[in-house]
Amino acid sequence: MHNVRDKEVKDSPIRDKVIVITGASSGIGKAVSFALAAHKPKMVIVARRKKKLMQTAGSLKRMGLKVLPIVADVRDSEDRDKIIDLSISVFESIDVFINNAGLGKVNLFLEQPEREINELIETNVLSLIKLTQKATKVMKDQGYGHIINLSSSLAMLPTYPFAVYTATKAAVKVFSDCIREELEGYGIKVSTVLPGPYGTEFNQVANIGKASFKVYDVIKLAQEIVNLILKPKENLILPKKFGPLIWFTNLSKKFKKTVTSGIAAQIMAGKLETDKKLASEKEIFEAEIKITT
Ligand SMILES: NC(=O)c1ccc[n+]([C@@H]2O[C@H](COP(=O)([O-])OP(=O)(O)OC[C@H]3O[C@@H](n4cnc5c(N)ncnc54)[C@H](OP(=O)(O)O)[C@@H]3O)[C@@H](O)[C@H]2O)c1
């Protein structure tokens, strides 16, 4: 991830542009931050875990970048104000705003606790919409800007053990499509990224553990997101082969069911494995407590 510093891009069009990325303490957000380093933008990176965020900030600073790390929870209204206000007071503009912070929680819908439903909708949808509104008000005054929203390929391949998560990502896709037309008159572009499965902390947070399905290289995804900043387009579906897969599945109900139930079976296998592991860890913990008391 760090070797990009060797290949500084001369006269990059995004040199000194201000790029805000939420969820930059791990995974896609962190990989995009490193992939951008060669272009020398001014970076605002956001996440809740201070230690991890500061590590990313430290590495980017050592690569010669101007970095503003902001420890914030995107669900918190004051934190959302802080993200926008600090970006403007330190760097004076917001050229690109990447709504990447998000999470999944695998569960059968009938078994999903309300707190998971709330967390998914608050983080993936409400916070994203509210941050987009704040960022686009700044961009409207500037007369330009680019919003990049992280959806998921599951938004086009609805899969049952991920119902609430998938619904949030479908909301992100539809929201982005709706605001695009309204905002283009102000010089603001809106893109949606729809990734397939990539190797990040996502599966662990989603309770799928080490899922049995193939995960793709997050560094390649990050590079494509940098290309999207350089040459904006409406939708970025990755890996590329997922584009035709989604297209074909929408031609036939039967094929779509085969594909989505295949994905569902793999996700459920990962979840069952994680549940088993957690149950056995709990048993060991309880046995240890019994021995020591
Ligand atoms: N990996 C995949 O397969 C995949 C596929 C499709 C879509 N996506 C989407 O891509 C985005 C990034 O996910 P990832 O794969 O990189 O997962 P990840 O490694 O778990 O990263 C998620 C990032 O979001 C941050 N975050 C989560 N909740 C937050 C909150 N309330 N406030 C601020 N930051 C928060 C986390 O930081 P802190 O915990 O430090 O706050 C972390 O930096 C998500 O929106 C996800 O839905 C991922």
The ligand as an SDF file (V2000), in Angstrom:
LIG
                    3D

 48 52  0  0  0  0  0  0  0  0999 V2000
  -15.6680   -4.6900    1.8620 N   0  0  0  0  0  0  0  0  0  0  0  0
  -16.7030   -5.0010    1.1300 C   0  0  0  0  0  0  0  0  0  0  0  0
  -16.8170   -6.1450    0.6940 O   0  0  0  0  0  0  0  0  0  0  0  0
  -17.7480   -3.9670    0.7540 C   0  0  0  0  0  0  0  0  0  0  0  0
  -18.6180   -4.2790   -0.2820 C   0  0  0  0  0  0  0  0  0  0  0  0
  -19.5850   -3.3450   -0.6330 C   0  0  0  0  0  0  0  0  0  0  0  0
  -19.6660   -2.1230    0.0150 C   0  0  0  0  0  0  0  0  0  0  0  0
  -18.7940   -1.8540    1.0410 N   0  0  0  0  0  0  0  0  0  0  0  0
  -18.9430   -0.5520    1.7250 C   0  0  0  0  0  0  0  0  0  0  0  0
  -17.6850    0.1050    1.7600 O   0  0  0  0  0  0  0  0  0  0  0  0
  -17.6120    0.9710    2.8940 C   0  0  0  0  0  0  0  0  0  0  0  0
  -16.3080    0.7400    3.6330 C   0  0  0  0  0  0  0  0  0  0  0  0
  -16.3110   -0.5780    4.1770 O   0  0  0  0  0  0  0  0  0  0  0  0
  -14.9910   -1.4520    4.3310 P   0  0  0  0  0  0  0  0  0  0  0  0
  -15.1790   -2.6590    3.5210 O   0  0  0  0  0  0  0  0  0  0  0  0
  -13.7810   -0.6410    4.1440 O   0  0  0  0  0  0  0  0  0  0  0  0
  -15.1580   -1.9040    5.8670 O   0  0  0  0  0  0  0  0  0  0  0  0
  -14.2470   -1.5960    7.1410 P   0  0  0  0  0  0  0  0  0  0  0  0
  -12.8510   -2.0570    6.9130 O   0  0  0  0  0  0  0  0  0  0  0  0
  -15.0150   -2.1720    8.2840 O   0  0  0  0  0  0  0  0  0  0  0  0
  -14.2460   -0.0140    7.2330 O   0  0  0  0  0  0  0  0  0  0  0  0
  -15.3780    0.7240    7.6480 C   0  0  0  0  0  0  0  0  0  0  0  0
  -14.9170    2.1190    8.0070 C   0  0  0  0  0  0  0  0  0  0  0  0
  -16.0810    2.8790    8.3810 O   0  0  0  0  0  0  0  0  0  0  0  0
  -15.8040    3.5140    9.6260 C   0  0  0  0  0  0  0  0  0  0  0  0
  -17.0540    3.7090   10.3660 N   0  0  0  0  0  0  0  0  0  0  0  0
  -18.0140    2.8010   10.6410 C   0  0  0  0  0  0  0  0  0  0  0  0
  -18.9790    3.3530   11.3780 N   0  0  0  0  0  0  0  0  0  0  0  0
  -18.6260    4.6600   11.5610 C   0  0  0  0  0  0  0  0  0  0  0  0
  -19.2050    5.7580   12.2570 C   0  0  0  0  0  0  0  0  0  0  0  0
  -20.3740    5.6250   12.9100 N   0  0  0  0  0  0  0  0  0  0  0  0
  -18.5700    6.9440   12.2360 N   0  0  0  0  0  0  0  0  0  0  0  0
  -17.3880    7.0960   11.5910 C   0  0  0  0  0  0  0  0  0  0  0  0
  -16.7840    6.0930   10.9230 N   0  0  0  0  0  0  0  0  0  0  0  0
  -17.3960    4.8870   10.9230 C   0  0  0  0  0  0  0  0  0  0  0  0
  -14.8360    2.5740   10.3570 C   0  0  0  0  0  0  0  0  0  0  0  0
  -14.0230    3.2950   11.2640 O   0  0  0  0  0  0  0  0  0  0  0  0
  -14.1850    3.3030   12.8570 P   0  0  0  0  0  0  0  0  0  0  0  0
  -14.6860    1.9540   13.2720 O   0  0  0  0  0  0  0  0  0  0  0  0
  -12.8000    3.6180   13.3370 O   0  0  0  0  0  0  0  0  0  0  0  0
  -15.1560    4.4060   13.1210 O   0  0  0  0  0  0  0  0  0  0  0  0
  -13.9590    2.1280    9.1910 C   0  0  0  0  0  0  0  0  0  0  0  0
  -12.9360    3.0630    8.9520 O   0  0  0  0  0  0  0  0  0  0  0  0
  -18.8730    0.6820    3.7270 C   0  0  0  0  0  0  0  0  0  0  0  0
  -19.8280    1.6810    3.4730 O   0  0  0  0  0  0  0  0  0  0  0  0
  -19.3430   -0.6580    3.1880 C   0  0  0  0  0  0  0  0  0  0  0  0
  -20.7180   -0.8480    3.3390 O   0  0  0  0  0  0  0  0  0  0  0  0
  -17.8400   -2.7440    1.4280 C   0  0  0  0  0  0  0  0  0  0  0  0
  1  2  1  0
  2  3  2  0
  2  4  1  0
  4  5  1  0
  4 48  2  0
  5  6  2  0
  6  7  1  0
  7  8  2  0
  8  9  1  0
  8 48  1  0
  9 10  1  0
  9 46  1  0
 10 11  1  0
 11 12  1  0
 11 44  1  0
 12 13  1  0
 13 14  1  0
 14 15  2  0
 14 16  1  0
 14 17  1  0
 17 18  1  0
 18 19  2  0
 18 20  1  0
 18 21  1  0
 21 22  1  0
 22 23  1  0
 23 24  1  0
 23 42  1  0
 24 25  1  0
 25 26  1  0
 25 36  1  0
 26 27  1  0
 26 35  1  0
 27 28  2  0
 28 29  1  0
 29 30  1  0
 29 35  2  0
 30 31  1  0
 30 32  2  0
 32 33  1  0
 33 34  2  0
 34 35  1  0
 36 37  1  0
 36 42  1  0
 37 38  1  0
 38 39  2  0
 38 40  1  0
 38 41  1  0
 42 43  1  0
 44 45  1  0
 44 46  1  0
 46 47  1  0
M  CHG  2   8   1  16  -1
M  END
$$$$
